[in-house]
Amino acid sequence: MLNRFYVNPILPAQDGDRARRFYRDVLGLDLLTGPTDDPMVFGAAEGSSVALSEMPDRTPPPYPMISFMVTGIEEVVEALKARGATFEPIGPTSFAGAEGRAVGDVMDFGLAKSAFLKDSEGNVIALNEFTG
């Protein structure tokens, strides 16, 4: 039934202005709401979006709540780092039973590659590329 409806993840922000700058200027997403609106909504490809709302008492979980499906993950990571993004190592883990191998900021699982960054508010964002 819900397959007919648009999904819009909402992430917490400690500081709305700081989050707005990060998602717009560092991640390069399109701000779809007004310059001071809360919640703030950012657009990505094919009509997808993510919203953030100022919730100073909410602590983000230590795992990704959103994932961007990318191509050319190594180039995307380098471009985001040049814009101020900080990537985090994810440590030993597996994907579909395959152990990952770290290559710089990217974890190569064979069938997929992943990288993880934290936004300005402590939310973990995953970048994933299917390669197999």
C-alpha positions in Angstrom: 0.0 0.0 0.0 2.7 2.6 0.9 4.5 1.9 -2.4 2.4 4.7 -3.9 3.8 7.3 -1.6 6.9 9.4 -1.5 9.4 8.7 1.3 11.1 11.6 3.0 13.6 10.8 5.8 13.9 13.3 8.5 17.2 13.8 10.4 17.8 15.8 13.6 19.8 19.0 13.6 21.4 20.6 16.6 21.8 23.9 14.7 19.5 24.5 11.8 21.6 27.2 10.1 24.8 25.1 10.3 22.9 22.1 8.9 21.4 24.1 6.1 24.9 25.4 5.1 26.4 21.8 5.2 23.7 20.2 3.1 23.6 23.0 0.6 27.2 24.0 0.4 29.2 20.8 1.2 26.9 18.1 -0.1 25.6 20.3 -2.9 21.9 19.4 -2.4 19.1 21.8 -3.6 17.4 23.7 -0.8 13.7 23.2 -1.5 12.3 25.2 1.4 12.7 28.8 2.4 16.1 30.1 3.7 15.0 29.9 7.3 12.3 27.2 7.3 12.2 24.4 9.8 12.0 21.6 8.8 14.4 22.3 5.9 14.1 20.0 2.8 16.9 19.3 0.4 16.4 17.7 -3.0 18.5 15.1 -4.7 18.1 13.0 -7.9 14.8 11.8 -9.3 12.7 13.7 -6.8 14.2 12.2 -3.7 14.8 14.4 -0.7 15.9 14.5 2.9 14.6 16.8 5.6 16.3 18.1 8.7 14.6 19.6 11.7 16.2 21.5 14.6 16.0 19.1 17.5 18.7 20.2 20.0 18.0 17.4 22.4 18.1 14.5 19.9 21.3 12.6 19.5 21.8 11.0 16.0 22.3 7.2 15.9 25.9 6.0 15.2 24.8 4.3 12.0 23.6 5.7 8.7 20.0 6.8 8.4 20.3 7.8 4.7 22.4 6.4 1.9 23.2 8.0 -1.5 23.5 5.5 -4.3 26.5 6.8 -6.3 28.6 6.0 -9.3 32.4 6.6 -9.2 32.5 6.5 -5.4 36.2 7.3 -5.2 35.7 10.5 -7.2 32.6 11.5 -5.2 34.5 11.0 -1.9 37.4 13.2 -3.1 35.0 15.9 -4.4 33.1 16.0 -1.1 36.4 16.1 0.9 37.5 19.1 -1.2 34.2 20.8 -0.1 34.8 20.1 3.6 33.3 16.7 4.2 35.0 14.4 6.7 34.9 10.6 6.1 35.0 8.1 8.9 36.6 4.6 8.8 34.0 1.9 9.5 36.2 -0.8 10.9 35.9 -4.5 10.1 32.5 -5.4 8.7 31.0 -7.4 5.9 28.5 -6.9 3.1 26.5 -10.0 1.9 29.1 -12.1 3.8 32.1 -10.5 2.0 34.7 -9.0 4.3 35.5 -5.4 3.4 38.9 -4.1 2.3 39.7 -0.5 3.1 41.1 1.5 0.2 41.5 5.1 1.6 38.1 6.3 2.7 36.3 3.6 0.7 35.5 0.1 1.9 35.5 -2.4 -1.0 33.2 -5.4 -0.4 33.6 -6.8 -3.9 29.9 -6.5 -4.9 29.6 -3.0 -3.4 31.8 -0.1 -2.2 30.8 2.1 0.7 32.1 5.3 2.4 30.7 7.0 5.5 30.7 10.7 6.5 29.3 12.7 9.3 27.3 15.8 8.6 27.6 18.9 10.7 25.0 17.6 13.1 26.6 14.2 13.8 24.3 12.2 11.4 26.1 9.4 9.6 25.6 9.4 5.8 26.5 6.4 3.7 27.6 6.5 0.1 27.2 3.2 -1.7 28.1 2.0 -5.2 27.1 -1.4 -6.5 30.0 -2.8 -8.5 29.1 -6.4 -9.1 
